[in-house]
Amino acid sequence: MTNTGKTQNASARGGLAGTLVRMKRVAVAGVLVGLGLSCEARAQLKADVQLLVGANKRFSANVPAGVSQPGFGPSAELQAHVALMPLVRIGAYIGYELSPVGPHPARHLMRSGLQFRVLSPFLQRPWRMWLSLGFGPAFALGPADAATGVIAQWGRFFEVPVGVGFARRVWGKWELTTELLARPAFGHGGALFDVRRAGDDALGLGLSVGVGCDW
């Protein structure tokens, strides 16, 4: 092989090696950029979960004679939210409530729906404060009453829970939470309200405390 051929082969090998080196550098840079973007995305993702227990009081309209207003009853609710913007979050809730109404057995109320939160820009860690607005259906079960011969009956209505909440971080991402909610109700239907006629839930008030995780 002539010197010219050897020189061309060496030059080709050198060019290929240089190309491979540049490709490796581009690949490494791409991986680093991807990792950086992934870390940044995780850092920007804000979400929270809360488990709350408390007491609720219902106020009924169209209550017939001989039936009392609902009394205080225990409640439990699970909530979760993700950030839409730095101070705005959207999420969902699911909850249970026991609502005594004499002379009938206490009703079982199950609720769920969507919820918006607007966080306060004035409080700093470890504190958080928010205003919330939600909407969702509620289902009520009136158990059978052997004393009066009433069978178990279901009812339904819609709620618009609105309230204010506070949280304080106590360890890592964990925090203690309290929330005060008002629950205006409308759209009643079903045998529990149409047949038993124990009154329509017009408003619910509840105070809850619990634990949550915010990240």
Summary of the structure (lengths in Angstrom):
residues: 215
radius of gyration: 29.9
end to end distance: 68.5
largest distance: 115.6
contacts: 646
relative contact order: 0.17
helix: 21%
strand: 56%
